[in-house]
Amino acid sequence: MTLPVGKFQAHCPFAPFIPLRDEALANLNVPPEPLGNLCVPHLVSAQAQANPYAPAIVDGQHVLSYRDLDARSTQLARRLRSLGVGPDVVVGACLGRSMSMIVAALGILKAGGAYVPLDPSYPLERLDFMLRDARPGVVVTGRAFTGRLPQGKWDFLTLESLENLARNGPPPFTLSTPASDSLAYVIYTSGSSGTPKGVEISHSSLSNLVSWHQRAFELEPSDRATHLASPSFDAAVWEVWPYLAMGASIYLPNDSVRAEPEALRDWLVARRITISFVPTPLAERLLILPWPPQTALRVLLTGGDWLQHYPPGGLPFQLVNNYGPTESTVVATSGVVTADDRPSPSPPIGRPIAGTEILILDENMQPVPAGTAGEICIGGAGLARGYRNRPRLTREKFVFGCEGMGARDRLYKTGDLARWLPDGQIEFLGRADDQVKIRGFRIELNEITAALNRHPSIQASMAVARPNEEGEKSLVAYVVMAPGVPASAAALQNFLRSQLPPYMLPTVFVRLDSFPMTLNGKVDRAALPGPDASNILRDAPSPHPLDGVEQEVANLVAGLLELEAVGRDDNFFLLGGHSLLGSQLIMKIRATFGVDLSLAMLFDNPTIGAIAEIIHRLVPPKDLPINDKLSTLPEAAAS
């Protein structure tokens, strides 16, 4: 973002602004060209007039030209106008990720209204809430979906019903110029309370995104982009409008292709895609695949989740990491990520995009010192109007800067933590509400994740605090292993022990082939499986047979944790044990061997072999089992 030094220093402790080294994308943060009174529907119609037969949307073998896109959306807009749709009137659009959805959204914008994307795959209860909260007068959909949508004070308008309208000599239709602050769309996001909240985005905010995106990535009509995101995910906004407003082509892969890294890579190469957005978890899997050097892809955009790894060297395209909540019109910061330049443990989220202001503030809404963690607060042209029908929440999250920080408009409090890096980029540090308290210690889960990701065997990881049946929380690390680089639970534990204090060490590692995903392409934390014998990462079995004490301790642990077998090097806590089960194990050891172990001793010596060694030290040899068997309790132990 190009700013006078004084203003730049007001929200970033570094000056002057350091440009990106890569000249091809050095304009990521420069101001956009002004669009004047033009908005998205005007720009798309202009492309239809200039290049009517150019492909606008390609879905498999189906190609929709700009002329047909313009004609179909105008036909819908005309019908919506007759139903009273105009400025700040919301219209539902429930058609899935498809050509028809793009036609519907464009038609709603042409009519002067604001579209509310509704994913037909959502549960009926969620769709019902969104419709009742948004209060549209009409929902544009297809016949295939009308029977699955909730009924209410809205009418359904199917695109099929427009096919029978006269096509010859239609009455003239004039695009209106919406006010800059009138609604363009409303997207519902999941609230912390579990209730979705609608984010209202204006035409001026959308135009700022479109203009910045076109200039930052040097878009041309010859570009081929992709549309992978669910229409209810705000990433779909910048997968569609910057490209249609430029006259480029948008390609839609089928569901099986967009979910599998190898298939998606092959599809991107075969379709000669030049620029694509891919959600972060999927992008990380794409980056480790081999790519043909002749691929047309020049930019891979990612965002929506925490990018944990730098890309490998030798990729034929550039990786651009992006950050931004729905409340800031998709993107607030952006930056190129390279294999060589590593200013922070995980890739930074770049710098503020044009028209956007980023402040990192403490809990008193004051700027934090350089390198210090604080909350990301966003201001500028991309800021949402607020939450639909939620004035109290809007006032809570959209605030004004405090006295002494200079004149500025509203700020959005993201709840995300970050810090400024020496080169002027921003390092994302996770959610403020990801901090948990376990056994009296405050723990940042993101710090555990960042440490795990530095291990060469880990492709992706996530630390969570899971309660057991008794309600006691313990740390569980979910890991996706890098291909061909095995690691044991003990190796990971020892690796973390060199970087983290003992209270931050996970008690168990759960191995997954991949993380479960939401429809929006983010990791579905609610769907992470609980640790069990089938997914717990275990150590390789010891080649040495268990002696009598080890075998009995192993039997006690296996019985407590409901496991078939336990080995000498198995860690009680890494097998799923916790302090309450540890207390039960201590009682069983007392009953079996007549020795008292403390919980602290168990935490410090958690393997079967280590526990057996303590018992060997505390129980006289004559009282230990003979011939590696425990047929009866020794007299000393019984007494």
PLY file of the C-alpha trace (Angstrom):
ply
format ascii 1.0
element vertex 639
property float x
property float y
property float z
element edge 638
property int vertex1
property int vertex2
end_header
0.00 0.00 0.00
1.53 3.30 -1.06
1.20 5.76 1.80
2.93 8.92 2.90
5.61 7.97 5.39
3.84 9.71 8.26
0.58 7.83 7.76
2.40 4.57 7.15
4.26 4.89 10.43
0.97 5.49 12.22
0.01 1.87 11.72
3.28 0.11 10.85
6.52 0.62 12.77
8.62 0.31 9.62
9.30 2.96 7.00
9.72 3.50 4.19
7.57 0.86 2.52
9.67 -1.99 1.12
8.43 -3.13 -2.32
8.21 -6.77 -3.31
11.36 -8.04 -4.95
9.53 -9.82 -7.75
8.82 -7.14 -10.35
6.07 -9.15 -12.03
3.96 -8.85 -8.88
5.46 -5.67 -7.45
2.10 -3.95 -7.79
0.33 -6.17 -5.24
-0.05 -3.24 -2.89
-0.26 -0.20 -5.15
-3.47 1.83 -5.40
-6.07 0.59 -7.91
-7.09 2.52 -10.97
-10.34 4.38 -10.22
-13.44 2.82 -11.74
-15.39 6.07 -11.66
-19.13 5.45 -11.68
-18.72 1.98 -13.16
-19.47 -1.12 -11.11
-19.34 -4.86 -11.77
-22.49 -5.23 -13.94
-21.43 -2.24 -16.12
-17.95 -3.71 -16.61
-19.26 -7.16 -17.56
-21.76 -5.67 -20.03
-18.97 -3.62 -21.58
-16.96 -6.82 -22.13
-20.01 -8.42 -23.78
-20.22 -5.53 -26.21
-16.50 -5.51 -26.96
-16.03 -9.32 -27.31
-19.48 -10.93 -27.54
-18.26 -14.37 -28.65
-15.41 -14.70 -26.19
-15.89 -17.54 -23.66
-17.03 -16.20 -20.30
-17.68 -19.46 -18.39
-16.55 -22.97 -19.28
-18.01 -25.97 -17.46
-16.86 -29.22 -19.01
-18.11 -29.20 -22.61
-20.50 -26.31 -21.97
-19.31 -22.84 -22.92
-21.22 -19.64 -22.17
-20.12 -16.67 -24.25
-20.13 -13.10 -22.99
-23.06 -12.35 -25.30
-25.14 -15.18 -23.83
-24.09 -14.33 -20.27
-25.16 -10.75 -20.81
-28.45 -11.72 -22.47
-29.47 -14.29 -19.84
-28.57 -12.10 -16.89
-30.39 -9.13 -18.46
-33.46 -11.30 -18.96
-33.40 -12.21 -15.27
-32.76 -8.60 -14.24
-35.77 -7.44 -16.23
-37.99 -9.97 -14.44
-36.59 -9.03 -11.03
-37.17 -5.34 -11.69
-40.82 -6.12 -12.39
-40.97 -7.77 -8.95
-39.72 -4.64 -7.23
-36.02 -5.48 -6.90
-33.86 -2.39 -6.65
-31.18 -0.78 -4.45
-30.66 -2.53 -1.09
-33.25 -5.20 -1.92
-31.76 -8.62 -1.27
-32.46 -11.61 -3.51
-31.57 -15.19 -2.64
-29.60 -17.23 -5.18
-29.58 -20.99 -4.66
-28.04 -22.81 -7.62
-24.77 -24.32 -6.40
-21.38 -23.74 -7.97
-22.42 -23.46 -11.61
-22.89 -21.31 -14.69
-26.45 -20.69 -13.57
-25.31 -19.31 -10.21
-23.07 -16.75 -11.92
-25.90 -15.79 -14.30
-28.25 -15.36 -11.33
-25.80 -13.25 -9.30
-25.09 -11.00 -12.29
-28.80 -10.64 -13.05
-29.49 -9.61 -9.45
-26.73 -7.00 -9.59
-28.06 -5.70 -12.92
-31.50 -5.27 -11.38
-29.88 -3.08 -8.72
-30.32 -5.62 -5.94
-27.92 -7.54 -3.72
-27.49 -11.30 -4.00
-27.42 -13.70 -1.06
-25.64 -16.95 -2.10
-27.28 -20.07 -0.68
-25.53 -23.40 -1.06
-28.19 -26.07 -1.75
-25.99 -28.66 -0.01
-26.41 -26.85 3.32
-28.72 -28.43 5.92
-32.34 -27.34 5.63
-32.23 -25.78 9.10
-29.30 -23.54 8.16
-30.91 -22.48 4.87
-34.12 -21.68 6.71
-32.27 -19.48 9.20
-30.39 -17.63 6.45
-33.57 -16.97 4.47
-35.55 -15.77 7.48
-32.69 -13.54 8.57
-31.96 -12.10 5.10
-35.70 -11.64 4.32
-35.55 -11.77 0.53
-38.76 -11.25 -1.39
-37.66 -13.73 -4.03
-35.20 -16.59 -4.34
-33.69 -17.36 -7.74
-33.12 -21.09 -8.09
-33.60 -24.08 -10.37
-36.43 -26.57 -10.54
-34.16 -29.26 -9.14
-33.82 -27.32 -5.87
-37.28 -25.89 -5.21
-38.51 -29.04 -3.49
-35.52 -29.05 -1.14
-35.69 -25.40 -0.06
-37.62 -24.17 2.98
-40.88 -22.35 2.40
-41.51 -18.87 3.78
-42.38 -15.30 2.90
-40.44 -15.48 -0.34
-41.31 -16.52 -3.85
-39.23 -18.86 -5.97
-38.16 -17.77 -9.44
-36.58 -20.55 -11.49
-34.24 -19.80 -14.34
-36.13 -22.40 -16.40
-39.28 -20.27 -16.20
-37.49 -17.49 -18.09
-36.74 -19.70 -21.09
-40.28 -19.33 -22.43
-40.18 -15.54 -22.48
-40.11 -13.93 -25.93
-36.54 -13.49 -27.13
-37.22 -11.37 -30.20
-37.39 -7.65 -29.67
-37.22 -7.58 -25.86
-38.03 -4.26 -24.27
-34.99 -2.07 -23.65
-33.21 -2.47 -20.34
-31.06 0.24 -18.82
-28.46 -0.52 -16.20
-28.75 1.79 -13.25
-25.71 3.13 -11.43
-25.96 2.06 -7.78
-24.85 4.34 -5.00
-21.38 3.46 -3.76
-22.70 2.39 -0.36
-25.62 0.32 -1.66
-25.50 -3.44 -1.15
-23.83 -5.73 -3.69
-24.07 -9.01 -1.76
-24.66 -10.53 1.67
-22.65 -13.61 2.68
-23.36 -15.60 5.82
-20.46 -16.76 7.94
-20.45 -19.00 10.99
-20.65 -17.06 14.23
-18.74 -17.98 17.37
-22.09 -18.75 18.99
-22.94 -21.17 16.19
-25.52 -18.82 14.66
-24.70 -17.63 11.12
-24.34 -13.90 10.62
-24.85 -12.05 7.35
-22.04 -9.72 6.26
-23.22 -6.81 4.10
-20.78 -5.73 1.35
-21.31 -2.57 -0.70
-20.61 -1.88 -4.38
-17.70 0.41 -3.52
-16.02 -2.33 -1.48
-16.51 -4.85 -4.29
-15.15 -2.38 -6.86
-12.04 -1.81 -4.74
-11.36 -5.56 -4.67
-11.96 -5.96 -8.42
-9.76 -3.02 -9.38
-6.91 -4.05 -7.07
-7.04 -7.67 -8.20
-6.97 -6.80 -11.89
-3.96 -4.53 -11.53
-2.06 -6.59 -8.95
-2.08 -9.73 -11.07
-1.96 -7.96 -14.45
-5.13 -9.61 -15.73
-5.85 -9.72 -19.43
-8.82 -11.03 -21.47
-6.65 -14.01 -22.45
-6.42 -15.19 -18.82
-8.09 -18.42 -17.75
-9.18 -18.49 -14.11
-10.93 -21.09 -11.96
-14.04 -21.23 -9.79
-13.57 -23.88 -7.09
-15.19 -22.35 -4.00
-18.72 -22.86 -2.79
-20.85 -19.83 -3.72
-21.50 -19.31 0.00
-17.75 -18.88 0.61
-16.55 -15.33 -0.01
-13.61 -16.61 -2.06
-16.16 -17.17 -4.85
-16.49 -13.38 -5.07
-12.92 -12.89 -6.28
-12.98 -16.09 -8.32
-15.68 -14.53 -10.50
-15.98 -10.72 -10.68
-12.38 -9.57 -11.33
-12.18 -11.91 -14.32
-15.61 -11.27 -15.86
-15.02 -7.53 -15.47
-11.78 -7.99 -17.46
-13.22 -10.23 -20.19
-11.24 -13.31 -19.08
-12.61 -16.88 -18.96
-13.69 -18.78 -15.84
-13.37 -22.58 -15.77
-15.34 -24.83 -13.40
-13.87 -28.24 -12.48
-16.22 -30.98 -11.34
-16.42 -31.91 -7.66
-14.19 -34.96 -7.91
-11.42 -32.97 -9.58
-11.45 -29.98 -7.24
-11.06 -32.17 -4.14
-8.08 -34.30 -5.24
-4.64 -32.66 -5.55
-3.31 -34.87 -8.35
-6.52 -34.63 -10.37
-6.71 -30.86 -9.85
-3.10 -30.39 -10.93
-3.69 -32.39 -14.10
-6.88 -30.44 -14.82
-5.14 -27.07 -14.31
-2.39 -28.09 -16.70
-4.72 -29.59 -19.33
-7.05 -26.55 -19.35
-4.07 -24.17 -19.54
-5.28 -22.26 -16.48
-3.18 -19.13 -15.91
-4.37 -18.02 -12.45
-6.24 -19.96 -9.77
-7.36 -19.62 -6.18
-7.07 -22.81 -4.10
-8.01 -23.05 -0.39
-4.96 -23.31 1.86
-5.15 -27.01 2.92
-5.52 -28.12 -0.70
-2.86 -25.68 -1.90
-0.31 -27.15 0.52
-0.89 -30.56 -1.00
-0.59 -29.17 -4.53
2.74 -27.51 -3.75
4.54 -30.77 -2.98
3.46 -32.43 -6.23
5.71 -32.52 -9.30
4.64 -29.96 -11.92
5.46 -29.99 -15.64
7.60 -26.97 -16.50
5.37 -26.10 -19.46
2.29 -25.38 -17.35
0.46 -22.17 -18.22
-0.26 -21.46 -14.54
1.62 -18.32 -13.53
-0.03 -17.48 -10.19
-1.49 -19.77 -7.52
-3.51 -17.78 -5.00
-4.28 -19.26 -1.62
-5.99 -18.19 1.57
-8.84 -19.00 3.92
-6.68 -20.83 6.44
-3.22 -20.71 8.00
-0.51 -21.46 5.41
1.97 -23.56 7.35
4.74 -24.32 4.86
6.90 -22.45 2.39
6.73 -23.74 -1.19
9.53 -25.90 -2.52
11.92 -24.46 -5.05
11.48 -24.98 -8.77
7.72 -24.46 -9.08
6.73 -23.06 -12.50
4.33 -20.55 -10.91
4.32 -18.06 -8.06
2.50 -18.64 -4.80
0.62 -15.67 -3.33
-0.68 -15.95 0.23
-3.75 -13.87 1.07
-5.55 -13.01 4.27
-8.88 -11.39 4.89
-12.13 -12.04 6.72
-15.47 -11.79 4.93
-15.94 -8.46 6.72
-13.13 -6.91 4.63
-14.36 -8.05 1.17
-12.35 -11.26 0.82
-8.77 -9.92 0.88
-7.06 -7.51 3.26
-3.39 -8.49 2.86
-1.48 -10.24 0.10
2.09 -11.23 -0.60
4.29 -13.48 -2.71
5.75 -16.46 -0.85
9.05 -17.87 -2.11
11.11 -20.91 -1.23
14.21 -18.89 -0.32
13.01 -15.83 1.58
11.77 -16.99 4.99
11.26 -14.02 7.31
9.15 -16.03 9.79
8.60 -19.71 10.75
5.40 -19.88 8.71
4.81 -17.87 5.51
3.68 -14.30 6.17
0.33 -13.01 4.96
1.90 -10.13 3.05
1.06 -6.45 3.26
-2.20 -4.47 3.14
-3.78 -4.39 -0.31
-4.64 -1.10 -2.00
-7.33 0.88 -0.24
-6.92 -1.14 2.96
-5.36 -0.15 6.26
-4.02 -2.69 8.75
-3.34 -1.91 12.39
-2.04 -4.35 15.00
-3.37 -3.21 18.34
-3.29 -4.22 21.97
-6.38 -4.73 24.12
-6.49 -0.96 24.74
-6.68 -0.32 20.98
-3.14 1.09 20.89
-0.47 0.06 18.33
1.89 -2.62 19.61
5.69 -2.32 19.27
7.46 -3.90 16.33
7.57 -7.69 16.58
4.94 -7.81 19.34
1.73 -9.80 18.97
-1.55 -7.91 18.81
-4.98 -8.06 17.25
-5.37 -7.35 13.54
-7.76 -4.45 12.97
-8.77 -3.55 9.43
-9.93 -0.26 7.95
-10.36 1.20 4.50
-12.39 0.79 1.34
-13.03 -2.94 1.72
-14.81 -2.74 5.04
-18.31 -4.20 5.21
-21.31 -2.07 6.14
-21.87 -4.39 9.08
-23.92 -7.45 10.01
-27.45 -7.85 8.75
-30.04 -7.37 11.51
-27.27 -7.43 14.16
-26.75 -3.79 15.22
-25.24 -4.70 18.60
-22.71 -7.08 17.07
-21.92 -4.49 14.39
-21.14 -1.88 17.05
-19.02 -4.41 18.94
-16.88 -5.51 15.99
-16.80 -2.36 13.83
-15.30 0.36 16.00
-13.64 3.75 15.64
-9.96 4.29 16.31
-9.10 5.61 19.73
-8.01 9.16 20.47
-4.43 9.99 19.52
-4.22 7.59 16.57
-5.12 10.21 13.96
-8.23 10.65 11.87
-9.49 7.38 10.44
-12.74 5.64 9.61
-14.10 2.54 11.29
-11.95 -0.45 12.08
-12.98 -4.09 12.09
-11.69 -6.09 15.06
-10.83 -9.46 13.56
-9.94 -11.43 16.69
-6.85 -12.63 14.81
-3.35 -12.24 16.23
-0.34 -11.10 14.24
2.89 -9.12 14.40
4.81 -6.85 12.05
7.97 -8.37 10.53
11.13 -6.33 9.92
10.47 -6.21 6.16
7.00 -4.69 6.60
5.08 -7.93 6.08
2.72 -9.43 8.63
3.11 -12.78 10.39
-0.20 -14.42 11.25
-0.24 -15.93 14.76
-3.69 -17.50 14.93
-6.92 -16.69 16.71
-7.00 -14.84 19.99
-9.63 -17.29 21.19
-7.37 -20.28 20.38
-5.65 -19.74 23.71
-6.60 -22.51 26.13
-5.85 -23.25 29.78
-4.76 -26.76 30.78
-3.69 -27.71 34.32
-3.41 -23.98 35.11
-1.14 -23.15 32.17
-2.18 -20.77 29.38
-1.31 -22.37 26.06
-1.25 -20.95 22.54
-2.24 -23.87 20.31
-0.73 -22.16 17.28
2.70 -22.25 18.90
2.49 -26.04 19.12
1.36 -26.26 15.49
4.19 -24.02 14.32
6.76 -26.13 16.18
5.37 -29.39 14.78
5.44 -28.06 11.24
9.17 -27.57 11.50
9.66 -31.36 11.74
10.56 -32.81 8.30
8.06 -35.66 8.71
5.07 -33.34 9.10
3.18 -32.12 6.06
0.43 -30.43 8.07
-0.63 -30.38 11.70
-3.15 -28.95 14.11
-3.16 -28.87 17.90
-6.46 -28.91 19.76
-7.56 -29.22 23.37
-9.99 -32.12 23.66
-12.00 -32.92 26.80
-12.21 -36.53 27.93
-15.27 -38.21 29.42
-14.53 -36.59 32.77
-14.31 -33.14 31.16
-10.56 -32.82 31.64
-8.81 -31.23 28.67
-5.67 -32.64 27.13
-3.58 -31.60 24.15
-4.05 -33.65 20.99
-1.92 -33.09 17.90
-3.39 -34.09 14.53
-0.71 -34.75 11.93
-0.60 -35.47 8.21
2.74 -37.11 7.49
4.94 -36.11 4.58
5.23 -38.91 1.97
8.18 -41.20 2.54
9.35 -39.51 5.75
8.11 -41.67 8.66
8.31 -40.61 12.28
7.32 -42.20 15.56
5.36 -40.58 18.35
8.49 -40.61 20.52
10.48 -38.83 17.80
7.87 -36.09 17.52
7.63 -35.80 21.29
11.40 -35.47 21.65
11.49 -32.92 18.84
8.85 -30.79 20.53
10.51 -31.19 23.91
13.54 -29.34 22.53
11.37 -26.33 21.61
8.42 -26.23 24.01
7.94 -26.40 27.79
6.59 -29.71 29.13
3.06 -28.41 29.70
2.75 -27.64 25.95
3.60 -31.17 24.80
0.69 -33.08 23.22
-0.35 -36.17 25.11
-1.25 -37.99 21.92
-0.62 -37.74 18.17
-3.47 -38.67 15.85
-2.40 -39.58 12.33
-4.69 -38.57 9.45
-4.40 -39.03 5.70
-5.85 -35.53 5.29
-7.79 -33.03 7.35
-11.60 -33.01 7.08
-12.81 -29.94 5.18
-15.85 -27.71 5.40
-17.74 -26.73 2.26
-15.74 -23.49 2.37
-12.43 -25.32 2.05
-11.30 -24.76 5.64
-10.30 -27.44 8.13
-13.45 -28.75 9.80
-12.30 -28.80 13.42
-15.61 -30.23 14.59
-15.07 -33.27 12.36
-11.63 -34.18 13.69
-11.88 -37.74 15.03
-11.23 -38.58 18.64
-8.05 -40.51 19.44
-8.48 -44.28 19.39
-6.45 -47.40 18.77
-6.94 -47.10 14.99
-5.49 -43.62 14.52
-3.03 -42.98 17.36
0.54 -42.67 16.11
2.59 -45.25 17.99
6.25 -46.07 18.30
7.84 -49.01 16.55
7.74 -52.12 18.77
10.89 -52.88 20.70
12.84 -55.88 19.36
13.47 -57.04 22.93
10.89 -59.21 24.74
9.20 -57.78 27.80
10.39 -58.99 31.18
7.89 -59.93 33.85
7.45 -56.46 35.36
7.20 -54.81 31.95
4.62 -57.35 30.84
2.46 -56.78 33.89
2.67 -52.98 33.53
1.80 -53.39 29.85
-1.22 -55.50 30.79
-2.38 -52.86 33.27
-2.05 -50.07 30.69
-3.71 -52.09 27.94
-6.65 -52.85 30.21
-7.10 -49.21 31.21
-6.88 -47.89 27.65
-8.78 -50.80 26.09
-5.89 -51.76 23.80
-5.02 -55.25 22.62
-1.29 -54.95 23.20
1.23 -52.43 24.50
5.01 -52.44 23.93
8.02 -51.47 26.04
8.51 -48.08 24.33
4.83 -47.14 24.21
4.03 -43.90 26.03
1.03 -44.05 28.37
-0.05 -40.51 27.49
0.64 -40.90 23.77
-1.65 -43.92 23.82
-4.50 -41.75 25.07
-3.91 -41.70 28.81
-4.53 -38.59 30.89
-4.14 -37.59 34.52
-7.34 -39.27 35.74
-6.44 -42.53 34.04
-2.90 -42.00 35.32
-4.25 -41.95 38.88
-6.05 -45.22 38.21
-2.84 -46.72 36.81
-0.95 -45.63 39.92
-3.56 -47.39 42.10
-3.26 -50.58 40.07
0.55 -50.45 40.29
0.28 -50.01 44.07
-2.05 -53.01 44.31
0.18 -55.15 42.09
3.69 -54.20 43.24
3.17 -52.43 46.56
4.91 -49.24 45.39
3.59 -45.70 45.34
4.24 -43.65 42.23
3.33 -39.99 42.01
1.56 -38.45 39.03
4.66 -36.31 38.44
6.79 -39.48 38.21
4.36 -40.87 35.65
4.52 -37.71 33.56
8.33 -37.79 33.63
8.56 -41.56 32.96
5.54 -42.34 30.77
6.77 -45.40 28.83
6.18 -48.99 29.87
9.92 -49.58 30.15
10.50 -46.45 32.24
7.68 -47.33 34.66
9.10 -50.84 35.00
12.56 -49.42 35.76
11.13 -47.39 38.65
9.46 -50.50 40.01
12.74 -52.40 39.70
14.45 -49.69 41.76
11.78 -49.55 44.46
11.05 -53.28 44.89
13.82 -55.63 46.13
14.92 -58.12 43.42
13.90 -61.09 45.56
10.33 -59.82 45.57
10.16 -59.38 41.78
8.67 -62.15 39.61
10.85 -65.13 38.70
11.08 -66.56 35.18
9.55 -63.40 33.74
6.10 -64.26 35.11
3.86 -62.85 37.80
1.93 -65.86 39.00
1.39 -64.60 42.55
2.05 -61.36 44.38
5.33 -61.27 46.33
4.94 -61.23 50.07
6.70 -57.87 50.34
4.36 -56.38 47.80
1.29 -57.93 49.43
2.21 -56.51 52.80
0 1
1 2
2 3
3 4
4 5
5 6
6 7
7 8
8 9
9 10
10 11
11 12
12 13
13 14
14 15
15 16
16 17
17 18
18 19
19 20
20 21
21 22
22 23
23 24
24 25
25 26
26 27
27 28
28 29
29 30
30 31
31 32
32 33
33 34
34 35
35 36
36 37
37 38
38 39
39 40
40 41
41 42
42 43
43 44
44 45
45 46
46 47
47 48
48 49
49 50
50 51
51 52
52 53
53 54
54 55
55 56
56 57
57 58
58 59
59 60
60 61
61 62
62 63
63 64
64 65
65 66
66 67
67 68
68 69
69 70
70 71
71 72
72 73
73 74
74 75
75 76
76 77
77 78
78 79
79 80
80 81
81 82
82 83
83 84
84 85
85 86
86 87
87 88
88 89
89 90
90 91
91 92
92 93
93 94
94 95
95 96
96 97
97 98
98 99
99 100
100 101
101 102
102 103
103 104
104 105
105 106
106 107
107 108
108 109
109 110
110 111
111 112
112 113
113 114
114 115
115 116
116 117
117 118
118 119
119 120
120 121
121 122
122 123
123 124
124 125
125 126
126 127
127 128
128 129
129 130
130 131
131 132
132 133
133 134
134 135
135 136
136 137
137 138
138 139
139 140
140 141
141 142
142 143
143 144
144 145
145 146
146 147
147 148
148 149
149 150
150 151
151 152
152 153
153 154
154 155
155 156
156 157
157 158
158 159
159 160
160 161
161 162
162 163
163 164
164 165
165 166
166 167
167 168
168 169
169 170
170 171
171 172
172 173
173 174
174 175
175 176
176 177
177 178
178 179
179 180
180 181
181 182
182 183
183 184
184 185
185 186
186 187
187 188
188 189
189 190
190 191
191 192
192 193
193 194
194 195
195 196
196 197
197 198
198 199
199 200
200 201
201 202
202 203
203 204
204 205
205 206
206 207
207 208
208 209
209 210
210 211
211 212
212 213
213 214
214 215
215 216
216 217
217 218
218 219
219 220
220 221
221 222
222 223
223 224
224 225
225 226
226 227
227 228
228 229
229 230
230 231
231 232
232 233
233 234
234 235
235 236
236 237
237 238
238 239
239 240
240 241
241 242
242 243
243 244
244 245
245 246
246 247
247 248
248 249
249 250
250 251
251 252
252 253
253 254
254 255
255 256
256 257
257 258
258 259
259 260
260 261
261 262
262 263
263 264
264 265
265 266
266 267
267 268
268 269
269 270
270 271
271 272
272 273
273 274
274 275
275 276
276 277
277 278
278 279
279 280
280 281
281 282
282 283
283 284
284 285
285 286
286 287
287 288
288 289
289 290
290 291
291 292
292 293
293 294
294 295
295 296
296 297
297 298
298 299
299 300
300 301
301 302
302 303
303 304
304 305
305 306
306 307
307 308
308 309
309 310
310 311
311 312
312 313
313 314
314 315
315 316
316 317
317 318
318 319
319 320
320 321
321 322
322 323
323 324
324 325
325 326
326 327
327 328
328 329
329 330
330 331
331 332
332 333
333 334
334 335
335 336
336 337
337 338
338 339
339 340
340 341
341 342
342 343
343 344
344 345
345 346
346 347
347 348
348 349
349 350
350 351
351 352
352 353
353 354
354 355
355 356
356 357
357 358
358 359
359 360
360 361
361 362
362 363
363 364
364 365
365 366
366 367
367 368
368 369
369 370
370 371
371 372
372 373
373 374
374 375
375 376
376 377
377 378
378 379
379 380
380 381
381 382
382 383
383 384
384 385
385 386
386 387
387 388
388 389
389 390
390 391
391 392
392 393
393 394
394 395
395 396
396 397
397 398
398 399
399 400
400 401
401 402
402 403
403 404
404 405
405 406
406 407
407 408
408 409
409 410
410 411
411 412
412 413
413 414
414 415
415 416
416 417
417 418
418 419
419 420
420 421
421 422
422 423
423 424
424 425
425 426
426 427
427 428
428 429
429 430
430 431
431 432
432 433
433 434
434 435
435 436
436 437
437 438
438 439
439 440
440 441
441 442
442 443
443 444
444 445
445 446
446 447
447 448
448 449
449 450
450 451
451 452
452 453
453 454
454 455
455 456
456 457
457 458
458 459
459 460
460 461
461 462
462 463
463 464
464 465
465 466
466 467
467 468
468 469
469 470
470 471
471 472
472 473
473 474
474 475
475 476
476 477
477 478
478 479
479 480
480 481
481 482
482 483
483 484
484 485
485 486
486 487
487 488
488 489
489 490
490 491
491 492
492 493
493 494
494 495
495 496
496 497
497 498
498 499
499 500
500 501
501 502
502 503
503 504
504 505
505 506
506 507
507 508
508 509
509 510
510 511
511 512
512 513
513 514
514 515
515 516
516 517
517 518
518 519
519 520
520 521
521 522
522 523
523 524
524 525
525 526
526 527
527 528
528 529
529 530
530 531
531 532
532 533
533 534
534 535
535 536
536 537
537 538
538 539
539 540
540 541
541 542
542 543
543 544
544 545
545 546
546 547
547 548
548 549
549 550
550 551
551 552
552 553
553 554
554 555
555 556
556 557
557 558
558 559
559 560
560 561
561 562
562 563
563 564
564 565
565 566
566 567
567 568
568 569
569 570
570 571
571 572
572 573
573 574
574 575
575 576
576 577
577 578
578 579
579 580
580 581
581 582
582 583
583 584
584 585
585 586
586 587
587 588
588 589
589 590
590 591
591 592
592 593
593 594
594 595
595 596
596 597
597 598
598 599
599 600
600 601
601 602
602 603
603 604
604 605
605 606
606 607
607 608
608 609
609 610
610 611
611 612
612 613
613 614
614 615
615 616
616 617
617 618
618 619
619 620
620 621
621 622
622 623
623 624
624 625
625 626
626 627
627 628
628 629
629 630
630 631
631 632
632 633
633 634
634 635
635 636
636 637
637 638
